[in-house]
Amino acid sequence: MLLCVHRSNAICATNKNNPLIEQLGLRVIEIPFEISPIQLDLVYHKKYSSNQQHIKVREQLRTLLA
């Protein structure tokens, strides 16, 4: 989404911790109203449940999307 608004006059909503914000030189503006948190669920095949690399990626996603 951030790549779509880069070099345009469009806006988007994203997580404030997204590293692309700084890399793309985007400006963060707080929205002027309250919004409810969005629940995100990670879905993956059960064969990856104990895969250490997959676990690491899931943990990174949880951290970035928190």
CHARMM-style PDB file with segment names, atoms N, HN, CA, C and O in Angstrom:
ATOM      1  N   MET     1       0.821  -1.179   0.000  1.00  0.00      PROA
ATOM      2  CA  MET     1       0.000   0.000   0.000  1.00  0.00      PROA
ATOM      3  C   MET     1       0.873   1.253   0.000  1.00  0.00      PROA
ATOM      4  O   MET     1       0.583   2.216  -0.710  1.00  0.00      PROA
ATOM      5  N   LEU     2       1.935   1.239   0.792  1.00  0.00      PROA
ATOM      6  HN  LEU     2       2.170   0.457   1.368  1.00  0.00      PROA
ATOM      7  CA  LEU     2       2.788   2.422   0.873  1.00  0.00      PROA
ATOM      8  C   LEU     2       3.455   2.742  -0.464  1.00  0.00      PROA
ATOM      9  O   LEU     2       3.662   3.908  -0.802  1.00  0.00      PROA
ATOM     10  N   LEU     3       3.783   1.709  -1.208  1.00  0.00      PROA
ATOM     11  HN  LEU     3       3.615   0.762  -0.933  1.00  0.00      PROA
ATOM     12  CA  LEU     3       4.380   1.955  -2.523  1.00  0.00      PROA
ATOM     13  C   LEU     3       3.385   2.605  -3.480  1.00  0.00      PROA
ATOM     14  O   LEU     3       3.781   3.326  -4.396  1.00  0.00      PROA
ATOM     15  N   CYS     4       2.099   2.350  -3.270  1.00  0.00      PROA
ATOM     16  HN  CYS     4       1.778   1.764  -2.526  1.00  0.00      PROA
ATOM     17  CA  CYS     4       1.066   2.955  -4.119  1.00  0.00      PROA
ATOM     18  C   CYS     4       0.927   4.451  -3.854  1.00  0.00      PROA
ATOM     19  O   CYS     4       0.633   5.212  -4.776  1.00  0.00      PROA
ATOM     20  N   VAL     5       1.132   4.883  -2.614  1.00  0.00      PROA
ATOM     21  HN  VAL     5       1.371   4.264  -1.866  1.00  0.00      PROA
ATOM     22  CA  VAL     5       0.964   6.300  -2.295  1.00  0.00      PROA
ATOM     23  C   VAL     5       2.264   7.091  -2.454  1.00  0.00      PROA
ATOM     24  O   VAL     5       2.256   8.321  -2.500  1.00  0.00      PROA
ATOM     25  N   HSD     6       3.361   6.371  -2.536  1.00  0.00      PROA
ATOM     26  HN  HSD     6       3.367   5.372  -2.499  1.00  0.00      PROA
ATOM     27  CA  HSD     6       4.649   7.022  -2.728  1.00  0.00      PROA
ATOM     28  C   HSD     6       4.624   7.804  -4.047  1.00  0.00      PROA
ATOM     29  O   HSD     6       4.206   7.276  -5.078  1.00  0.00      PROA
ATOM     30  N   ARG     7       5.068   9.051  -4.008  1.00  0.00      PROA
ATOM     31  HN  ARG     7       5.407   9.480  -3.171  1.00  0.00      PROA
ATOM     32  CA  ARG     7       5.089   9.930  -5.193  1.00  0.00      PROA
ATOM     33  C   ARG     7       3.703  10.204  -5.755  1.00  0.00      PROA
ATOM     34  O   ARG     7       3.543  10.360  -6.966  1.00  0.00      PROA
ATOM     35  N   SER     8       2.714  10.264  -4.894  1.00  0.00      PROA
ATOM     36  HN  SER     8       2.845  10.137  -3.911  1.00  0.00      PROA
ATOM     37  CA  SER     8       1.353  10.609  -5.319  1.00  0.00      PROA
ATOM     38  C   SER     8       0.737  11.508  -4.252  1.00  0.00      PROA
ATOM     39  O   SER     8       1.361  11.780  -3.227  1.00  0.00      PROA
ATOM     40  N   ASN     9      -0.473  11.963  -4.492  1.00  0.00      PROA
ATOM     41  HN  ASN     9      -0.981  11.743  -5.325  1.00  0.00      PROA
ATOM     42  CA  ASN     9      -1.155  12.759  -3.477  1.00  0.00      PROA
ATOM     43  C   ASN     9      -2.195  11.921  -2.735  1.00  0.00      PROA
ATOM     44  O   ASN     9      -3.085  12.462  -2.080  1.00  0.00      PROA
ATOM     45  N   ALA    10      -2.077  10.601  -2.842  1.00  0.00      PROA
ATOM     46  HN  ALA    10      -1.353  10.161  -3.374  1.00  0.00      PROA
ATOM     47  CA  ALA    10      -2.998   9.684  -2.170  1.00  0.00      PROA
ATOM     48  C   ALA    10      -2.585   9.494  -0.712  1.00  0.00      PROA
ATOM     49  O   ALA    10      -1.468   9.828  -0.316  1.00  0.00      PROA
ATOM     50  N   ILE    11      -3.512   8.952   0.076  1.00  0.00      PROA
ATOM     51  HN  ILE    11      -4.420   8.681  -0.245  1.00  0.00      PROA
ATOM     52  CA  ILE    11      -3.231   8.626   1.473  1.00  0.00      PROA
ATOM     53  C   ILE    11      -3.559   7.159   1.716  1.00  0.00      PROA
ATOM     54  O   ILE    11      -4.273   6.536   0.931  1.00  0.00      PROA
ATOM     55  N   CYS    12      -3.036   6.613   2.804  1.00  0.00      PROA
ATOM     56  HN  CYS    12      -2.455   7.119   3.442  1.00  0.00      PROA
ATOM     57  CA  CYS    12      -3.377   5.246   3.188  1.00  0.00      PROA
ATOM     58  C   CYS    12      -3.236   5.107   4.691  1.00  0.00      PROA
ATOM     59  O   CYS    12      -2.617   5.948   5.344  1.00  0.00      PROA
ATOM     60  N   ALA    13      -3.799   4.065   5.228  1.00  0.00      PROA
ATOM     61  HN  ALA    13      -4.302   3.383   4.697  1.00  0.00      PROA
ATOM     62  CA  ALA    13      -3.664   3.743   6.645  1.00  0.00      PROA
ATOM     63  C   ALA    13      -2.692   2.575   6.765  1.00  0.00      PROA
ATOM     64  O   ALA    13      -2.773   1.608   6.008  1.00  0.00      PROA
ATOM     65  N   THR    14      -1.780   2.674   7.715  1.00  0.00      PROA
ATOM     66  HN  THR    14      -1.714   3.460   8.330  1.00  0.00      PROA
ATOM     67  CA  THR    14      -0.798   1.623   7.916  1.00  0.00      PROA
ATOM     68  C   THR    14      -0.327   1.637   9.368  1.00  0.00      PROA
ATOM     69  O   THR    14      -0.697   2.526  10.135  1.00  0.00      PROA
ATOM     70  N   ASN    15       0.465   0.682   9.730  1.00  0.00      PROA
ATOM     71  HN  ASN    15       0.765  -0.040   9.106  1.00  0.00      PROA
ATOM     72  CA  ASN    15       1.064   0.602  11.054  1.00  0.00      PROA
ATOM     73  C   ASN    15       2.182   1.640  11.149  1.00  0.00      PROA
ATOM     74  O   ASN    15       2.997   1.753  10.233  1.00  0.00      PROA
ATOM     75  N   LYS    16       2.228   2.396  12.242  1.00  0.00      PROA
ATOM     76  HN  LYS    16       1.566   2.305  12.985  1.00  0.00      PROA
ATOM     77  CA  LYS    16       3.265   3.425  12.410  1.00  0.00      PROA
ATOM     78  C   LYS    16       4.677   2.847  12.443  1.00  0.00      PROA
ATOM     79  O   LYS    16       5.643   3.573  12.209  1.00  0.00      PROA
ATOM     80  N   ASN    17       4.810   1.569  12.727  1.00  0.00      PROA
ATOM     81  HN  ASN    17       4.025   0.979  12.918  1.00  0.00      PROA
ATOM     82  CA  ASN    17       6.126   0.939  12.833  1.00  0.00      PROA
ATOM     83  C   ASN    17       6.656   0.420  11.504  1.00  0.00      PROA
ATOM     84  O   ASN    17       7.711  -0.213  11.471  1.00  0.00      PROA
ATOM     85  N   ASN    18       5.959   0.669  10.427  1.00  0.00      PROA
ATOM     86  HN  ASN    18       5.102   1.183  10.453  1.00  0.00      PROA
ATOM     87  CA  ASN    18       6.373   0.164   9.122  1.00  0.00      PROA
ATOM     88  C   ASN    18       7.676   0.839   8.691  1.00  0.00      PROA
ATOM     89  O   ASN    18       7.713   2.063   8.559  1.00  0.00      PROA
ATOM     90  N   PRO    19       8.746   0.069   8.469  1.00  0.00      PROA
ATOM     91  CA  PRO    19      10.037   0.674   8.101  1.00  0.00      PROA
ATOM     92  C   PRO    19      10.012   1.382   6.744  1.00  0.00      PROA
ATOM     93  O   PRO    19      10.870   2.224   6.479  1.00  0.00      PROA
ATOM     94  N   LEU    20       9.064   1.061   5.899  1.00  0.00      PROA
ATOM     95  HN  LEU    20       8.368   0.377   6.115  1.00  0.00      PROA
ATOM     96  CA  LEU    20       8.991   1.718   4.593  1.00  0.00      PROA
ATOM     97  C   LEU    20       8.612   3.186   4.698  1.00  0.00      PROA
ATOM     98  O   LEU    20       8.915   3.962   3.792  1.00  0.00      PROA
ATOM     99  N   ILE    21       7.959   3.582   5.776  1.00  0.00      PROA
ATOM    100  HN  ILE    21       7.713   2.952   6.512  1.00  0.00      PROA
ATOM    101  CA  ILE    21       7.545   4.973   5.942  1.00  0.00      PROA
ATOM    102  C   ILE    21       8.756   5.887   5.822  1.00  0.00      PROA
ATOM    103  O   ILE    21       8.756   6.844   5.048  1.00  0.00      PROA
ATOM    104  N   GLU    22       9.775   5.579   6.591  1.00  0.00      PROA
ATOM    105  HN  GLU    22       9.775   4.802   7.219  1.00  0.00      PROA
ATOM    106  CA  GLU    22      10.989   6.401   6.562  1.00  0.00      PROA
ATOM    107  C   GLU    22      11.750   6.224   5.255  1.00  0.00      PROA
ATOM    108  O   GLU    22      12.235   7.198   4.678  1.00  0.00      PROA
ATOM    109  N   GLN    23      11.855   4.991   4.791  1.00  0.00      PROA
ATOM    110  HN  GLN    23      11.462   4.200   5.260  1.00  0.00      PROA
ATOM    111  CA  GLN    23      12.601   4.714   3.567  1.00  0.00      PROA
ATOM    112  C   GLN    23      12.014   5.432   2.359  1.00  0.00      PROA
ATOM    113  O   GLN    23      12.751   5.852   1.467  1.00  0.00      PROA
ATOM    114  N   LEU    24      10.694   5.576   2.325  1.00  0.00      PROA
ATOM    115  HN  LEU    24      10.095   5.235   3.049  1.00  0.00      PROA
ATOM    116  CA  LEU    24      10.039   6.228   1.193  1.00  0.00      PROA
ATOM    117  C   LEU    24       9.843   7.731   1.415  1.00  0.00      PROA
ATOM    118  O   LEU    24       9.353   8.434   0.531  1.00  0.00      PROA
ATOM    119  N   GLY    25      10.227   8.217   2.594  1.00  0.00      PROA
ATOM    120  HN  GLY    25      10.625   7.646   3.312  1.00  0.00      PROA
ATOM    121  CA  GLY    25      10.087   9.633   2.885  1.00  0.00      PROA
ATOM    122  C   GLY    25       8.647  10.077   3.054  1.00  0.00      PROA
ATOM    123  O   GLY    25       8.298  11.206   2.709  1.00  0.00      PROA
ATOM    124  N   LEU    26       7.802   9.187   3.586  1.00  0.00      PROA
ATOM    125  HN  LEU    26       8.086   8.270   3.866  1.00  0.00      PROA
ATOM    126  CA  LEU    26       6.388   9.513   3.768  1.00  0.00      PROA
ATOM    127  C   LEU    26       6.168  10.231   5.093  1.00  0.00      PROA
ATOM    128  O   LEU    26       6.975  10.112   6.015  1.00  0.00      PROA
ATOM    129  N   ARG    27       5.093  10.960   5.180  1.00  0.00      PROA
ATOM    130  HN  ARG    27       4.437  11.057   4.431  1.00  0.00      PROA
ATOM    131  CA  ARG    27       4.736  11.705   6.390  1.00  0.00      PROA
ATOM    132  C   ARG    27       3.605  10.979   7.100  1.00  0.00      PROA
ATOM    133  O   ARG    27       2.655  10.532   6.458  1.00  0.00      PROA
ATOM    134  N   VAL    28       3.701  10.858   8.416  1.00  0.00      PROA
ATOM    135  HN  VAL    28       4.473  11.221   8.937  1.00  0.00      PROA
ATOM    136  CA  VAL    28       2.671  10.205   9.225  1.00  0.00      PROA
ATOM    137  C   VAL    28       1.790  11.278   9.852  1.00  0.00      PROA
ATOM    138  O   VAL    28       2.286  12.215  10.478  1.00  0.00      PROA
ATOM    139  N   ILE    29       0.485  11.133   9.678  1.00  0.00      PROA
ATOM    140  HN  ILE    29       0.083  10.372   9.170  1.00  0.00      PROA
ATOM    141  CA  ILE    29      -0.485  12.052  10.257  1.00  0.00      PROA
ATOM    142  C   ILE    29      -1.475  11.222  11.066  1.00  0.00      PROA
ATOM    143  O   ILE    29      -2.021  10.238  10.568  1.00  0.00      PROA
ATOM    144  N   GLU    30      -1.701  11.619  12.304  1.00  0.00      PROA
ATOM    145  HN  GLU    30      -1.258  12.419  12.709  1.00  0.00      PROA
ATOM    146  CA  GLU    30      -2.683  10.918  13.137  1.00  0.00      PROA
ATOM    147  C   GLU    30      -4.082  11.172  12.578  1.00  0.00      PROA
ATOM    148  O   GLU    30      -4.398  12.289  12.168  1.00  0.00      PROA
ATOM    149  N   ILE    31      -4.912  10.142  12.563  1.00  0.00      PROA
ATOM    150  HN  ILE    31      -4.655   9.234  12.896  1.00  0.00      PROA
ATOM    151  CA  ILE    31      -6.280  10.330  12.085  1.00  0.00      PROA
ATOM    152  C   ILE    31      -7.078  11.095  13.138  1.00  0.00      PROA
ATOM    153  O   ILE    31      -6.850  10.914  14.334  1.00  0.00      PROA
ATOM    154  N   PRO    32      -8.008  11.943  12.712  1.00  0.00      PROA
ATOM    155  CA  PRO    32      -8.707  12.818  13.654  1.00  0.00      PROA
ATOM    156  C   PRO    32      -9.922  12.187  14.340  1.00  0.00      PROA
ATOM    157  O   PRO    32     -10.795  12.910  14.820  1.00  0.00      PROA
ATOM    158  N   PHE    33      -9.994  10.866  14.395  1.00  0.00      PROA
ATOM    159  HN  PHE    33      -9.285  10.279  14.005  1.00  0.00      PROA
ATOM    160  CA  PHE    33     -11.120  10.193  15.037  1.00  0.00      PROA
ATOM    161  C   PHE    33     -10.669   8.838  15.553  1.00  0.00      PROA
ATOM    162  O   PHE    33      -9.628   8.327  15.140  1.00  0.00      PROA
ATOM    163  N   GLU    34     -11.448   8.258  16.451  1.00  0.00      PROA
ATOM    164  HN  GLU    34     -12.294   8.674  16.786  1.00  0.00      PROA
ATOM    165  CA  GLU    34     -11.128   6.947  17.023  1.00  0.00      PROA
ATOM    166  C   GLU    34     -11.514   5.833  16.057  1.00  0.00      PROA
ATOM    167  O   GLU    34     -12.544   5.907  15.389  1.00  0.00      PROA
ATOM    168  N   ILE    35     -10.684   4.809  15.992  1.00  0.00      PROA
ATOM    169  HN  ILE    35      -9.846   4.749  16.535  1.00  0.00      PROA
ATOM    170  CA  ILE    35     -11.032   3.609  15.230  1.00  0.00      PROA
ATOM    171  C   ILE    35     -10.797   2.394  16.120  1.00  0.00      PROA
ATOM    172  O   ILE    35      -9.946   2.411  17.010  1.00  0.00      PROA
ATOM    173  N   SER    36     -11.549   1.370  15.869  1.00  0.00      PROA
ATOM    174  HN  SER    36     -12.240   1.357  15.147  1.00  0.00      PROA
ATOM    175  CA  SER    36     -11.387   0.124  16.623  1.00  0.00      PROA
ATOM    176  C   SER    36     -10.186  -0.639  16.080  1.00  0.00      PROA
ATOM    177  O   SER    36      -9.898  -0.581  14.885  1.00  0.00      PROA
ATOM    178  N   PRO    37      -9.484  -1.356  16.957  1.00  0.00      PROA
ATOM    179  CA  PRO    37      -8.363  -2.175  16.479  1.00  0.00      PROA
ATOM    180  C   PRO    37      -8.849  -3.226  15.473  1.00  0.00      PROA
ATOM    181  O   PRO    37      -9.983  -3.700  15.540  1.00  0.00      PROA
ATOM    182  N   ILE    38      -7.977  -3.565  14.562  1.00  0.00      PROA
ATOM    183  HN  ILE    38      -7.056  -3.180  14.507  1.00  0.00      PROA
ATOM    184  CA  ILE    38      -8.281  -4.577  13.557  1.00  0.00      PROA
ATOM    185  C   ILE    38      -7.615  -5.877  13.993  1.00  0.00      PROA
ATOM    186  O   ILE    38      -6.428  -5.897  14.318  1.00  0.00      PROA
ATOM    187  N   GLN    39      -8.380  -6.951  13.998  1.00  0.00      PROA
ATOM    188  HN  GLN    39      -9.344  -6.935  13.734  1.00  0.00      PROA
ATOM    189  CA  GLN    39      -7.814  -8.255  14.351  1.00  0.00      PROA
ATOM    190  C   GLN    39      -7.233  -8.894  13.102  1.00  0.00      PROA
ATOM    191  O   GLN    39      -7.907  -9.021  12.080  1.00  0.00      PROA
ATOM    192  N   LEU    40      -5.979  -9.293  13.199  1.00  0.00      PROA
ATOM    193  HN  LEU    40      -5.431  -9.190  14.030  1.00  0.00      PROA
ATOM    194  CA  LEU    40      -5.314  -9.996  12.111  1.00  0.00      PROA
ATOM    195  C   LEU    40      -4.986 -11.402  12.570  1.00  0.00      PROA
ATOM    196  O   LEU    40      -4.476 -11.595  13.674  1.00  0.00      PROA
ATOM    197  N   ASP    41      -5.273 -12.374  11.741  1.00  0.00      PROA
ATOM    198  HN  ASP    41      -5.688 -12.218  10.844  1.00  0.00      PROA
ATOM    199  CA  ASP    41      -4.965 -13.763  12.050  1.00  0.00      PROA
ATOM    200  C   ASP    41      -3.970 -14.290  11.034  1.00  0.00      PROA
ATOM    201  O   ASP    41      -4.112 -14.044   9.836  1.00  0.00      PROA
ATOM    202  N   LEU    42      -2.973 -15.009  11.499  1.00  0.00      PROA
ATOM    203  HN  LEU    42      -2.857 -15.209  12.472  1.00  0.00      PROA
ATOM    204  CA  LEU    42      -2.017 -15.660  10.612  1.00  0.00      PROA
ATOM    205  C   LEU    42      -2.541 -17.057  10.299  1.00  0.00      PROA
ATOM    206  O   LEU    42      -2.885 -17.820  11.201  1.00  0.00      PROA
ATOM    207  N   VAL    43      -2.595 -17.375   9.034  1.00  0.00      PROA
ATOM    208  HN  VAL    43      -2.315 -16.755   8.301  1.00  0.00      PROA
ATOM    209  CA  VAL    43      -3.090 -18.679   8.604  1.00  0.00      PROA
ATOM    210  C   VAL    43      -1.961 -19.388   7.848  1.00  0.00      PROA
ATOM    211  O   VAL    43      -1.365 -18.827   6.928  1.00  0.00      PROA
ATOM    212  N   TYR    44      -1.687 -20.604   8.245  1.00  0.00      PROA
ATOM    213  HN  TYR    44      -2.171 -21.059   8.992  1.00  0.00      PROA
ATOM    214  CA  TYR    44      -0.622 -21.359   7.599  1.00  0.00      PROA
ATOM    215  C   TYR    44      -0.919 -22.852   7.729  1.00  0.00      PROA
ATOM    216  O   TYR    44      -1.718 -23.265   8.570  1.00  0.00      PROA
ATOM    217  N   HSD    45      -0.280 -23.640   6.903  1.00  0.00      PROA
ATOM    218  HN  HSD    45       0.369 -23.304   6.220  1.00  0.00      PROA
ATOM    219  CA  HSD    45      -0.473 -25.085   6.905  1.00  0.00      PROA
ATOM    220  C   HSD    45       0.112 -25.680   8.177  1.00  0.00      PROA
ATOM    221  O   HSD    45       1.157 -25.235   8.653  1.00  0.00      PROA
ATOM    222  N   LYS    46      -0.557 -26.681   8.725  1.00  0.00      PROA
ATOM    223  HN  LYS    46      -1.406 -27.043   8.339  1.00  0.00      PROA
ATOM    224  CA  LYS    46      -0.109 -27.275   9.996  1.00  0.00      PROA
ATOM    225  C   LYS    46       1.278 -27.900   9.906  1.00  0.00      PROA
ATOM    226  O   LYS    46       1.941 -28.068  10.929  1.00  0.00      PROA
ATOM    227  N   LYS    47       1.732 -28.248   8.692  1.00  0.00      PROA
ATOM    228  HN  LYS    47       1.194 -28.111   7.861  1.00  0.00      PROA
ATOM    229  CA  LYS    47       3.071 -28.836   8.577  1.00  0.00      PROA
ATOM    230  C   LYS    47       4.168 -27.835   8.957  1.00  0.00      PROA
ATOM    231  O   LYS    47       5.305 -28.231   9.213  1.00  0.00      PROA
ATOM    232  N   TYR    48       3.830 -26.536   8.994  1.00  0.00      PROA
ATOM    233  HN  TYR    48       2.906 -26.215   8.786  1.00  0.00      PROA
ATOM    234  CA  TYR    48       4.794 -25.514   9.372  1.00  0.00      PROA
ATOM    235  C   TYR    48       4.732 -25.152  10.854  1.00  0.00      PROA
ATOM    236  O   TYR    48       5.469 -24.272  11.300  1.00  0.00      PROA
ATOM    237  N   SER    49       3.887 -25.797  11.607  1.00  0.00      PROA
ATOM    238  HN  SER    49       3.289 -26.512  11.244  1.00  0.00      PROA
ATOM    239  CA  SER    49       3.695 -25.460  13.019  1.00  0.00      PROA
ATOM    240  C   SER    49       4.979 -25.528  13.836  1.00  0.00      PROA
ATOM    241  O   SER    49       5.194 -24.693  14.715  1.00  0.00      PROA
ATOM    242  N   SER    50       5.832 -26.506  13.561  1.00  0.00      PROA
ATOM    243  HN  SER    50       5.658 -27.184  12.847  1.00  0.00      PROA
ATOM    244  CA  SER    50       7.068 -26.649  14.329  1.00  0.00      PROA
ATOM    245  C   SER    50       8.319 -26.298  13.521  1.00  0.00      PROA
ATOM    246  O   SER    50       9.435 -26.524  13.988  1.00  0.00      PROA
ATOM    247  N   ASN    51       8.148 -25.753  12.325  1.00  0.00      PROA
ATOM    248  HN  ASN    51       7.241 -25.570  11.945  1.00  0.00      PROA
ATOM    249  CA  ASN    51       9.271 -25.332  11.496  1.00  0.00      PROA
ATOM    250  C   ASN    51       9.877 -24.071  12.098  1.00  0.00      PROA
ATOM    251  O   ASN    51       9.204 -23.045  12.190  1.00  0.00      PROA
ATOM    252  N   GLN    52      11.145 -24.136  12.510  1.00  0.00      PROA
ATOM    253  HN  GLN    52      11.692 -24.969  12.436  1.00  0.00      PROA
ATOM    254  CA  GLN    52      11.783 -23.024  13.224  1.00  0.00      PROA
ATOM    255  C   GLN    52      11.853 -21.740  12.400  1.00  0.00      PROA
ATOM    256  O   GLN    52      11.637 -20.655  12.940  1.00  0.00      PROA
ATOM    257  N   GLN    53      12.146 -21.840  11.118  1.00  0.00      PROA
ATOM    258  HN  GLN    53      12.321 -22.722  10.679  1.00  0.00      PROA
ATOM    259  CA  GLN    53      12.192 -20.646  10.275  1.00  0.00      PROA
ATOM    260  C   GLN    53      10.799 -20.032  10.152  1.00  0.00      PROA
ATOM    261  O   GLN    53      10.649 -18.811  10.192  1.00  0.00      PROA
ATOM    262  N   HSD    54       9.801 -20.864  10.004  1.00  0.00      PROA
ATOM    263  HN  HSD    54       9.923 -21.856   9.971  1.00  0.00      PROA
ATOM    264  CA  HSD    54       8.423 -20.382   9.891  1.00  0.00      PROA
ATOM    265  C   HSD    54       7.974 -19.719  11.199  1.00  0.00      PROA
ATOM    266  O   HSD    54       7.295 -18.692  11.183  1.00  0.00      PROA
ATOM    267  N   ILE    55       8.359 -20.315  12.321  1.00  0.00      PROA
ATOM    268  HN  ILE    55       8.910 -21.150  12.334  1.00  0.00      PROA
ATOM    269  CA  ILE    55       8.049 -19.731  13.627  1.00  0.00      PROA
ATOM    270  C   ILE    55       8.677 -18.339  13.741  1.00  0.00      PROA
ATOM    271  O   ILE    55       8.033 -17.398  14.204  1.00  0.00      PROA
ATOM    272  N   LYS    56       9.929 -18.218  13.318  1.00  0.00      PROA
ATOM    273  HN  LYS    56      10.451 -18.983  12.941  1.00  0.00      PROA
ATOM    274  CA  LYS    56      10.634 -16.944  13.381  1.00  0.00      PROA
ATOM    275  C   LYS    56       9.923 -15.889  12.528  1.00  0.00      PROA
ATOM    276  O   LYS    56       9.739 -14.754  12.968  1.00  0.00      PROA
ATOM    277  N   VAL    57       9.528 -16.258  11.324  1.00  0.00      PROA
ATOM    278  HN  VAL    57       9.677 -17.180  10.966  1.00  0.00      PROA
ATOM    279  CA  VAL    57       8.822 -15.316  10.439  1.00  0.00      PROA
ATOM    280  C   VAL    57       7.480 -14.918  11.050  1.00  0.00      PROA
ATOM    281  O   VAL    57       7.103 -13.747  10.999  1.00  0.00      PROA
ATOM    282  N   ARG    58       6.763 -15.867  11.621  1.00  0.00      PROA
ATOM    283  HN  ARG    58       7.069 -16.818  11.663  1.00  0.00      PROA
ATOM    284  CA  ARG    58       5.471 -15.543  12.259  1.00  0.00      PROA
ATOM    285  C   ARG    58       5.667 -14.567  13.418  1.00  0.00      PROA
ATOM    286  O   ARG    58       4.882 -13.633  13.585  1.00  0.00      PROA
ATOM    287  N   GLU    59       6.710 -14.782  14.214  1.00  0.00      PROA
ATOM    288  HN  GLU    59       7.347 -15.540  14.078  1.00  0.00      PROA
ATOM    289  CA  GLU    59       6.996 -13.873  15.325  1.00  0.00      PROA
ATOM    290  C   GLU    59       7.347 -12.475  14.817  1.00  0.00      PROA
ATOM    291  O   GLU    59       6.931 -11.476  15.405  1.00  0.00      PROA
ATOM    292  N   GLN    60       8.108 -12.403  13.730  1.00  0.00      PROA
ATOM    293  HN  GLN    60       8.445 -13.214  13.252  1.00  0.00      PROA
ATOM    294  CA  GLN    60       8.449 -11.105  13.149  1.00  0.00      PROA
ATOM    295  C   GLN    60       7.208 -10.395  12.628  1.00  0.00      PROA
ATOM    296  O   GLN    60       7.063  -9.184  12.800  1.00  0.00      PROA
ATOM    297  N   LEU    61       6.317 -11.140  11.996  1.00  0.00      PROA
ATOM    298  HN  LEU    61       6.435 -12.123  11.856  1.00  0.00      PROA
ATOM    299  CA  LEU    61       5.077 -10.552  11.502  1.00  0.00      PROA
ATOM    300  C   LEU    61       4.228 -10.026  12.649  1.00  0.00      PROA
ATOM    301  O   LEU    61       3.677  -8.928  12.569  1.00  0.00      PROA
ATOM    302  N   ARG    62       4.124 -10.809  13.713  1.00  0.00      PROA
ATOM    303  HN  ARG    62       4.571 -11.701  13.778  1.00  0.00      PROA
ATOM    304  CA  ARG    62       3.345 -10.359  14.880  1.00  0.00      PROA
ATOM    305  C   ARG    62       3.906  -9.061  15.453  1.00  0.00      PROA
ATOM    306  O   ARG    62       3.156  -8.162  15.832  1.00  0.00      PROA
ATOM    307  N   THR    63       5.243  -8.975  15.511  1.00  0.00      PROA
ATOM    308  HN  THR    63       5.852  -9.706  15.203  1.00  0.00      PROA
ATOM    309  CA  THR    63       5.892  -7.780  16.036  1.00  0.00      PROA
ATOM    310  C   THR    63       5.639  -6.581  15.124  1.00  0.00      PROA
ATOM    311  O   THR    63       5.299  -5.498  15.601  1.00  0.00      PROA
ATOM    312  N   LEU    64       5.801  -6.768  13.831  1.00  0.00      PROA
ATOM    313  HN  LEU    64       6.077  -7.647  13.443  1.00  0.00      PROA
ATOM    314  CA  LEU    64       5.624  -5.664  12.882  1.00  0.00      PROA
ATOM    315  C   LEU    64       4.163  -5.203  12.787  1.00  0.00      PROA
ATOM    316  O   LEU    64       3.889  -4.022  12.569  1.00  0.00      PROA
ATOM    317  N   LEU    65       3.241  -6.139  12.951  1.00  0.00      PROA
ATOM    318  HN  LEU    65       3.463  -7.098  13.128  1.00  0.00      PROA
ATOM    319  CA  LEU    65       1.834  -5.796  12.788  1.00  0.00      PROA
ATOM    320  C   LEU    65       1.150  -5.409  14.103  1.00  0.00      PROA
ATOM    321  O   LEU    65      -0.029  -5.055  14.113  1.00  0.00      PROA
ATOM    322  N   ALA    66       1.889  -5.478  15.200  1.00  0.00      PROA
ATOM    323  HN  ALA    66       2.847  -5.765  15.192  1.00  0.00      PROA
ATOM    324  CA  ALA    66       1.300  -5.138  16.513  1.00  0.00      PROA
ATOM    325  C   ALA    66       1.046  -3.654  16.645  1.00  0.00      PROA
ATOM    326  OT1 ALA    66       0.557  -3.201  17.680  1.00  0.00      PROA
TER     327      ALA     66
END
